[in-house]
Amino acid sequence: FATFSFSGHRGFHIHYRDPSILHLDSKARHEIVSHISGANLNIEMVLGSQDVAWGRRVRRGVDSVLERLEIFHDSSDADRRQLYKQLRSSAVLGSANMYRSPTMSEKAMLKLAEMSTNSDRRRRLKNSTMKMGLQFGKHGDLFQALILGDQSVVLDQAAENDDNVTVDIRRVIRWIGSLHGKAGLRVTEFPVDRLDPDSTNAFDALTEAVTFSRQKREMVQLELDDITARIDDEVVEGNKGDVVEVSEAMGIFLGLKRWASSIQS
């Protein structure tokens, strides 16, 4: 029932056409999005069973956060401020299992890091599935916020989803074969086994979704600094004001992205 396609711009679409779910309204779709993204995830609840996929993700998150806190604890004064900013920016607040909004100060983070190096506490933390936050007292909510924002939980294993598109039952989907107006690339369907970017036969949108000519040439002037763009085997690099000769396909791509303007001969 599932079909997979490149959107023609920055993402991919999965259309699941099982008749048994066609009745789902926006609220039901939002629940699916929350499950995929882990929104309002209750850490202690999902840790109760290793059979729950989110439980395994959170376990990996615990190990990752403990490692990051140890690095922060052992860092020099020169590096500590930057590491603190990274930890703070990754924390996710407002989960279902937080007792209060955690203190996010550098002092609180350093205290949490100090507590996390205790071997007995680490052992209890890894062996217990309940009251995880209480292992760190008043800093428990901060620890859980770091887990919820850790890349091993959020990005590597969970999907990044366009919530507005998924829950909108009135939105018109992009038709296979149509062109996306922000890039000039074709909406292209492909088999799911080509979705993995590390596979030997990975789908390459910048080659397979190109419709305009690679042979016709034109001159364009770059409108921004530090531009790097690729269409097929053609690569353009440069800064604002640079004039370069590109293929028609590249020129349309750069123009629609507002990265360059065409120079009329």
DRENDO-1510 file (C-alpha; in Angstrom, 1 decimal, always signed):
<recs>
REC; n; res; u; v; w
REC; 1; PHE; +0.0; +0.0; +0.0 .
REC; 2; ALA; +3.0; +2.3; +0.5 .
REC; 3; THR; +4.6; +4.4; -2.3 .
REC; 4; PHE; +7.7; +6.5; -1.9 .
REC; 5; SER; +8.7; +9.6; -3.8 .
REC; 6; PHE; +11.0; +12.6; -3.9 .
REC; 7; SER; +9.1; +15.8; -3.3 .
REC; 8; GLY; +11.0; +17.8; -6.0 .
REC; 9; HIS; +12.6; +20.0; -3.4 .
REC; 10; ARG; +13.9; +19.1; +0.1 .
REC; 11; GLY; +12.1; +16.0; +1.3 .
REC; 12; PHE; +10.4; +12.7; +0.6 .
REC; 13; HIS; +6.8; +11.7; +0.6 .
REC; 14; ILE; +5.4; +8.4; +1.8 .
REC; 15; HIS; +1.8; +7.7; +0.7 .
REC; 16; TYR; +0.1; +4.8; +2.5 .
REC; 17; ARG; -3.1; +3.9; +0.8 .
REC; 18; ASP; -4.5; +1.1; +3.0 .
REC; 19; PRO; -8.3; +1.5; +2.8 .
REC; 20; SER; -8.6; +0.7; +6.5 .
REC; 21; ILE; -6.9; +4.0; +7.5 .
REC; 22; LEU; -8.4; +6.4; +5.0 .
REC; 23; HIS; -11.0; +7.5; +7.5 .
REC; 24; LEU; -8.4; +9.0; +9.9 .
REC; 25; ASP; -9.0; +12.6; +10.7 .
REC; 26; SER; -6.4; +15.3; +11.5 .
REC; 27; LYS; -6.5; +14.5; +15.2 .
REC; 28; ALA; -5.7; +10.8; +14.6 .
REC; 29; ARG; -3.0; +11.7; +12.1 .
REC; 30; HIS; -1.5; +14.0; +14.7 .
REC; 31; GLU; -1.2; +11.1; +17.1 .
REC; 32; ILE; +0.7; +9.2; +14.5 .
REC; 33; VAL; +3.1; +12.1; +14.1 .
REC; 34; SER; +3.6; +12.3; +17.8 .
REC; 35; HIS; +4.5; +8.6; +17.9 .
REC; 36; ILE; +7.0; +8.9; +15.1 .
REC; 37; SER; +8.6; +12.1; +16.5 .
REC; 38; GLY; +8.5; +11.1; +20.2 .
REC; 39; ALA; +6.6; +14.3; +21.1 .
REC; 40; ASN; +5.6; +14.3; +24.8 .
REC; 41; LEU; +7.5; +11.0; +25.2 .
REC; 42; ASN; +7.2; +9.5; +28.7 .
REC; 43; ILE; +10.6; +8.1; +29.3 .
REC; 44; GLU; +9.8; +6.0; +32.3 .
REC; 45; MET; +6.8; +4.4; +30.6 .
REC; 46; VAL; +8.7; +3.3; +27.5 .
REC; 47; LEU; +11.6; +2.0; +29.5 .
REC; 48; GLY; +9.4; -0.6; +31.1 .
REC; 49; SER; +9.9; -3.0; +28.2 .
REC; 50; GLN; +12.8; -3.7; +25.9 .
REC; 51; ASP; +10.2; -4.9; +23.3 .
REC; 52; VAL; +9.1; -1.3; +22.8 .
REC; 53; ALA; +11.2; +0.4; +20.1 .
REC; 54; TRP; +11.1; +3.8; +21.9 .
REC; 55; GLY; +12.4; +2.0; +25.0 .
REC; 56; ARG; +15.5; +0.8; +23.1 .
REC; 57; ARG; +16.0; +4.3; +21.7 .
REC; 58; VAL; +15.9; +5.9; +25.1 .
REC; 59; ARG; +18.4; +3.4; +26.5 .
REC; 60; ARG; +20.8; +4.4; +23.8 .
REC; 61; GLY; +20.0; +8.0; +24.7 .
REC; 62; VAL; +20.9; +7.4; +28.3 .
REC; 63; ASP; +24.3; +6.0; +27.4 .
REC; 64; SER; +24.9; +8.9; +25.0 .
REC; 65; VAL; +24.0; +11.6; +27.5 .
REC; 66; LEU; +26.1; +10.0; +30.2 .
REC; 67; GLU; +29.1; +10.0; +27.8 .
REC; 68; ARG; +28.5; +13.7; +26.8 .
REC; 69; LEU; +28.2; +14.7; +30.5 .
REC; 70; GLU; +31.4; +12.9; +31.3 .
REC; 71; ILE; +33.2; +14.8; +28.5 .
REC; 72; PHE; +31.7; +18.0; +29.8 .
REC; 73; HIS; +32.8; +17.2; +33.4 .
REC; 74; ASP; +36.4; +16.4; +32.3 .
REC; 75; SER; +36.7; +19.4; +29.9 .
REC; 76; SER; +39.1; +22.3; +30.4 .
REC; 77; ASP; +37.8; +25.7; +31.4 .
REC; 78; ALA; +38.4; +26.9; +27.8 .
REC; 79; ASP; +36.2; +24.2; +26.3 .
REC; 80; ARG; +33.6; +23.9; +29.0 .
REC; 81; ARG; +31.5; +27.0; +27.9 .
REC; 82; GLN; +31.1; +25.7; +24.4 .
REC; 83; LEU; +30.2; +22.2; +25.5 .
REC; 84; TYR; +27.6; +23.7; +27.9 .
REC; 85; LYS; +26.0; +25.6; +25.1 .
REC; 86; GLN; +25.8; +22.4; +23.0 .
REC; 87; LEU; +24.2; +20.5; +25.9 .
REC; 88; ARG; +21.7; +23.3; +26.7 .
REC; 89; SER; +20.7; +23.8; +23.0 .
REC; 90; SER; +19.9; +20.1; +22.7 .
REC; 91; ALA; +17.7; +19.8; +25.7 .
REC; 92; VAL; +13.9; +19.3; +25.0 .
REC; 93; LEU; +11.6; +20.7; +27.6 .
REC; 94; GLY; +8.0; +20.0; +28.5 .
REC; 95; SER; +7.9; +16.2; +28.2 .
REC; 96; ALA; +5.1; +14.2; +29.8 .
REC; 97; ASN; +7.2; +12.9; +32.7 .
REC; 98; MET; +8.9; +16.1; +33.9 .
REC; 99; TYR; +7.9; +17.2; +37.4 .
REC; 100; ARG; +9.0; +20.8; +36.8 .
REC; 101; SER; +10.8; +23.0; +34.3 .
REC; 102; PRO; +14.5; +22.2; +34.8 .
REC; 103; THR; +17.1; +24.7; +35.8 .
REC; 104; MET; +19.3; +25.1; +32.7 .
REC; 105; SER; +22.2; +27.1; +34.2 .
REC; 106; GLU; +25.8; +26.2; +33.6 .
REC; 107; LYS; +26.1; +25.5; +37.3 .
REC; 108; ALA; +23.2; +23.1; +37.3 .
REC; 109; MET; +24.7; +21.3; +34.2 .
REC; 110; LEU; +28.1; +21.0; +35.9 .
REC; 111; LYS; +26.4; +19.6; +39.0 .
REC; 112; LEU; +24.5; +17.0; +36.9 .
REC; 113; ALA; +27.7; +16.1; +35.1 .
REC; 114; GLU; +29.5; +15.6; +38.5 .
REC; 115; MET; +26.6; +13.4; +39.7 .
REC; 116; SER; +26.6; +11.3; +36.5 .
REC; 117; THR; +30.3; +10.2; +37.0 .
REC; 118; ASN; +29.3; +8.4; +40.2 .
REC; 119; SER; +29.7; +4.7; +39.4 .
REC; 120; ASP; +27.0; +3.5; +41.8 .
REC; 121; ARG; +24.5; +6.0; +40.4 .
REC; 122; ARG; +25.4; +5.0; +36.8 .
REC; 123; ARG; +24.8; +1.3; +37.8 .
REC; 124; ARG; +21.4; +2.1; +39.4 .
REC; 125; LEU; +20.5; +4.2; +36.4 .
REC; 126; LYS; +21.2; +1.4; +33.9 .
REC; 127; ASN; +19.5; -1.3; +35.9 .
REC; 128; SER; +16.4; +0.6; +36.9 .
REC; 129; THR; +13.5; +1.4; +34.6 .
REC; 130; MET; +11.5; +3.5; +37.0 .
REC; 131; LYS; +12.0; +6.9; +38.7 .
REC; 132; MET; +15.0; +7.5; +36.4 .
REC; 133; GLY; +14.9; +11.3; +37.0 .
REC; 134; LEU; +15.0; +10.8; +40.8 .
REC; 135; GLN; +18.5; +9.3; +40.5 .
REC; 136; PHE; +19.7; +13.0; +40.1 .
REC; 137; GLY; +17.4; +14.6; +42.6 .
REC; 138; LYS; +16.4; +18.1; +41.6 .
REC; 139; HIS; +18.5; +17.8; +38.4 .
REC; 140; GLY; +16.5; +14.8; +37.2 .
REC; 141; ASP; +14.3; +16.7; +34.9 .
REC; 142; LEU; +17.4; +18.3; +33.3 .
REC; 143; PHE; +18.8; +14.8; +32.7 .
REC; 144; GLN; +15.6; +13.7; +31.0 .
REC; 145; ALA; +15.5; +16.8; +28.9 .
REC; 146; LEU; +19.0; +16.0; +27.6 .
REC; 147; ILE; +17.8; +12.4; +26.8 .
REC; 148; LEU; +14.8; +13.6; +24.8 .
REC; 149; GLY; +17.0; +15.9; +22.7 .
REC; 150; ASP; +19.9; +13.5; +22.2 .
REC; 151; GLN; +20.6; +12.7; +18.5 .
REC; 152; SER; +20.7; +8.9; +19.2 .
REC; 153; VAL; +17.0; +9.3; +20.3 .
REC; 154; VAL; +15.7; +12.0; +18.0 .
REC; 155; LEU; +17.6; +12.1; +14.7 .
REC; 156; ASP; +19.4; +8.8; +14.1 .
REC; 157; GLN; +16.4; +6.5; +14.8 .
REC; 158; ALA; +13.4; +8.7; +14.6 .
REC; 159; ALA; +12.0; +10.4; +11.5 .
REC; 160; GLU; +11.9; +14.1; +10.9 .
REC; 161; ASN; +8.4; +14.7; +9.8 .
REC; 162; ASP; +6.5; +17.7; +8.3 .
REC; 163; ASP; +3.7; +17.9; +10.9 .
REC; 164; ASN; +1.6; +20.4; +9.0 .
REC; 165; VAL; +1.6; +18.4; +5.8 .
REC; 166; THR; +0.9; +15.0; +7.5 .
REC; 167; VAL; -2.1; +16.2; +9.6 .
REC; 168; ASP; -3.8; +18.3; +6.9 .
REC; 169; ILE; -6.4; +16.1; +5.2 .
REC; 170; ARG; -7.4; +18.8; +2.7 .
REC; 171; ARG; -3.9; +19.5; +1.3 .
REC; 172; VAL; -3.4; +18.5; -2.3 .
REC; 173; ILE; -0.5; +16.1; -2.7 .
REC; 174; ARG; +2.2; +16.6; -5.3 .
REC; 175; TRP; +1.5; +14.6; -8.4 .
REC; 176; ILE; +4.2; +12.1; -9.6 .
REC; 177; GLY; +5.9; +13.7; -12.6 .
REC; 178; SER; +5.0; +17.3; -11.8 .
REC; 179; LEU; +7.7; +19.9; -11.2 .
REC; 180; HIS; +8.4; +21.7; -7.9 .
REC; 181; GLY; +8.3; +25.4; -8.3 .
REC; 182; LYS; +11.1; +26.1; -5.8 .
REC; 183; ALA; +13.7; +23.9; -7.5 .
REC; 184; GLY; +12.5; +22.9; -10.9 .
REC; 185; LEU; +13.0; +19.2; -10.0 .
REC; 186; ARG; +10.5; +16.5; -10.9 .
REC; 187; VAL; +8.4; +14.7; -8.2 .
REC; 188; THR; +9.9; +11.2; -8.7 .
REC; 189; GLU; +8.7; +7.8; -7.4 .
REC; 190; PHE; +11.3; +5.2; -6.4 .
REC; 191; PRO; +11.4; +1.8; -4.5 .
REC; 192; VAL; +11.9; +2.0; -0.8 .
REC; 193; ASP; +15.1; +0.0; -0.9 .
REC; 194; ARG; +16.7; +3.1; -2.6 .
REC; 195; LEU; +15.8; +5.4; +0.2 .
REC; 196; ASP; +18.9; +4.6; +2.3 .
REC; 197; PRO; +21.6; +7.1; +1.3 .
REC; 198; ASP; +24.4; +4.7; +2.2 .
REC; 199; SER; +23.1; +1.9; -0.1 .
REC; 200; THR; +25.0; +1.0; -3.3 .
REC; 201; ASN; +21.9; +1.9; -5.3 .
REC; 202; ALA; +20.7; +5.0; -3.4 .
REC; 203; PHE; +18.3; +7.4; -5.1 .
REC; 204; ASP; +20.1; +10.6; -6.3 .
REC; 205; ALA; +17.5; +13.4; -6.6 .
REC; 206; LEU; +20.0; +15.8; -8.2 .
REC; 207; THR; +20.5; +13.4; -11.1 .
REC; 208; GLU; +17.3; +11.4; -11.4 .
REC; 209; ALA; +14.8; +14.2; -10.9 .
REC; 210; VAL; +16.4; +16.6; -13.4 .
REC; 211; THR; +14.2; +17.4; -16.4 .
REC; 212; PHE; +15.8; +20.4; -18.1 .
REC; 213; SER; +18.8; +20.2; -20.5 .
REC; 214; ARG; +22.3; +19.5; -19.4 .
REC; 215; GLN; +23.6; +20.5; -22.8 .
REC; 216; LYS; +22.2; +24.0; -23.3 .
REC; 217; ARG; +24.4; +26.6; -21.7 .
REC; 218; GLU; +23.7; +30.1; -20.2 .
REC; 219; MET; +25.4; +32.7; -18.1 .
REC; 220; VAL; +24.2; +33.5; -14.6 .
REC; 221; GLN; +25.3; +35.9; -11.9 .
REC; 222; LEU; +25.4; +34.6; -8.3 .
REC; 223; GLU; +23.3; +36.5; -5.8 .
REC; 224; LEU; +24.7; +35.1; -2.5 .
REC; 225; ASP; +28.0; +34.3; -0.9 .
REC; 226; ASP; +29.3; +30.8; -0.3 .
REC; 227; ILE; +27.1; +29.1; -2.9 .
REC; 228; THR; +27.7; +25.4; -3.6 .
REC; 229; ALA; +25.2; +23.6; -5.9 .
REC; 230; ARG; +25.2; +20.3; -7.8 .
REC; 231; ILE; +23.0; +19.1; -10.7 .
REC; 232; ASP; +24.1; +15.7; -12.0 .
REC; 233; ASP; +27.9; +15.9; -12.4 .
REC; 234; GLU; +27.9; +19.7; -12.7 .
REC; 235; VAL; +29.1; +21.6; -9.6 .
REC; 236; VAL; +28.9; +25.4; -9.1 .
REC; 237; GLU; +30.8; +27.2; -6.3 .
REC; 238; GLY; +31.2; +30.9; -5.8 .
REC; 239; ASN; +30.2; +34.2; -4.2 .
REC; 240; LYS; +27.9; +37.1; -4.8 .
REC; 241; GLY; +28.7; +38.9; -8.1 .
REC; 242; ASP; +30.5; +35.9; -9.7 .
REC; 243; VAL; +29.4; +35.3; -13.3 .
REC; 244; VAL; +29.5; +31.6; -14.3 .
REC; 245; GLU; +28.4; +29.5; -17.3 .
REC; 246; VAL; +26.0; +26.8; -16.4 .
REC; 247; SER; +23.7; +24.3; -18.0 .
REC; 248; GLU; +20.0; +25.1; -18.5 .
REC; 249; ALA; +19.1; +22.7; -15.7 .
REC; 250; MET; +21.6; +24.3; -13.3 .
REC; 251; GLY; +20.5; +27.8; -14.3 .
REC; 252; ILE; +16.8; +27.1; -13.6 .
REC; 253; PHE; +17.7; +25.4; -10.3 .
REC; 254; LEU; +19.8; +28.4; -9.1 .
REC; 255; GLY; +17.2; +30.9; -10.3 .
REC; 256; LEU; +14.3; +29.2; -8.5 .
REC; 257; LYS; +16.4; +29.0; -5.4 .
REC; 258; ARG; +17.1; +32.7; -5.8 .
REC; 259; TRP; +20.8; +32.0; -5.7 .
REC; 260; ALA; +21.5; +33.4; -9.1 .
REC; 261; SER; +20.0; +35.5; -11.9 .
REC; 262; SER; +20.1; +35.0; -15.6 .
REC; 263; ILE; +22.3; +37.3; -17.7 .
REC; 264; GLN; +20.6; +38.0; -21.0 .
REC; 265; SER; +22.9; +38.0; -24.0 .
</recs>
